[in-house]
Amino acid sequence: MGRGHVPPSSSIDARDLHQFFEEKIDGVRASTASAPPPSFVSAPPGCQFSTFSALSVDDVIAAIHKLPDKQCAADPIPTRLLKDCADVLAPFITELFNRSLSAGVFPTSFKSAFITP
């Protein structure tokens, strides 16, 4: 799909791929048809993430260095640059993550993704 790692295969065409996913979706729907609909309950006021502990700058730096050297169009900064500047950026990223955890809010801009098969 344009990533250049594996040469394209001529043995699978778009119709085959479409049929595969149609069957996959139909199978999931059939297996969950009798399940009750999901229910959601709002968290009571003052509820906190008690099982999450605050991140340290060292935790964030270690996680950044473990990232694969690739990125997608949604990444605002190239991964190589993020890794090169991890020591400078990690305190700010740590603060962002810790505030998100303590407030129980996940920024909407982090909820999007580009997915390629």
Secondary structure, DSSP 8 states (H G I E B T S, - for coil): --SSSS---SSS-HHHHHHHHHHHHHHHHHHHTTS---------TT---TT-----HHHHHHHHHHS-S---TT-SS-HHHHHHTHHHHHHHHHHHHHHHHHHT---GGGS------
